[in-house]
């Protein structure tokens, strides 16, 4: 795969997939894809439904093993590492469909991520609520996403937008070295989407991110680099301008009448 | 917030009352010389321990084990085989080396823990990759294998079971005294409740709870689900095996019935009837079960009908089990 441009890369790759493929029966969901998330970068991955974005995220996070290719994270080959191992190394992610424990409190959800990153879970006799360093990390992560409401309520009582925020807080509690955000704006209204974009803008530069998103406002506002995935292959990768000029992308994905001036489309 | 405080207080009061009844009623029975009721109380306490064990796997970890009779029975056979051979002066193991049986309670305890721990680790490794109905079936299948193994070995009574003519021995106290034996059972119940309570609040407990609710979230939080569940399954088996050992000692008998799927079902009933995942749930569940069995069973052989009705009512109308009815709320957090 040669479409990936290394020009203008601000740093070394933190998370990198090289030549990964994944087939389900006859369907090639991901076909020889190479992609990297570099230090300081916000890399957006766009593509039509069924392009293989979710499979690619699964390959990066460990829910699926690639048929070919490698996944490198923080300089380690993690192609065969489990989801939990990668997360404990600092690979934070949010899910397309909210995946919290609804009957537990906000704090419990966030606390567990801090626990997975910071300490052994094979501690049988110490109360988790007395663990001040975990508590501090959880409160810090909630602060980082701008959560100012009480954190004792069960997640089941939260609105959809609030759950999105808590899910990102869980990822932040991992003290991530990279964040994979799988359609974080899905299901949010215009205002929620704008708030999310503002929040991600504050993280930009601090934590390298891969943003999979349909919301073009967020992508065009935030992304340093954009890769376009169509039918399991990356057809273009580059800066915002390069992607907008790319004829193939226009045909395959954006359509001919897209105006990019910061407006939502 | 105020309501939560009131609930915590009510929980504490209910728990304290259960413990007070569990201590005082047998004390009265002992004072009146009613040995039958004292032994009945020991039976309740022992079955409660078995329930606390399963509650750790089922209530905290969401592992619906339909094979906990295997661990209950292994505990029983560990004691039965040791004590009965010790009384005959025979060897409990003849190959690869001959080891003579021991009537010591502590030796039996150790053997029970090792046997149940090893079997639980094997069963756990093979079954924990599955969930739901498959997990139920695999645990049941393993328990049935051990059941038929016990039936097939005539040296330890086979189908008829193995009588144990004397109680095991402790360095202090005489376990053939019903009151001493009851106190020992009570101590083990206290210990198992302490383990359950500490674990449910610990780092491990937080991970185990998430394994029950959302395994995907657990892994995403950087914690491997299988080792967490396996550890909980083994601890759960150890507690239930302890109960089985005490049960054989109480009855002076161990037989394949302790390993049967009916026993697994009964242990599960203690937990569901009392309140899944609740500290004192299995204690209330086992108490209600033994009371129904003894008093309604004394009037009619069809006491199971009443047990069925009670279980049905709890499942349909009281999600928090009997303990949920007493404390007025159906969750413990």
Interface residues (C-beta under 8 A of the other chain):
Chain A: X61 X82 X83 X84 X85 X87 X88 X89 X93 X95 X99 X100 X101 X102 X103 X104 X105 X108 X109 X111 X112 X113 X115 X116 X117 X119 X120 X121 X122 X123 X124 X125 X126 X127 X128 X129 X131 X170 X174
Chain B: X198 X199 X201 X202 X203 X204 X205 X206 X207 X209 X210 X213 X214 X216 X217 X218 X219 X220 X221 X222 X223 X224 X225 X228 X231 X331 X333
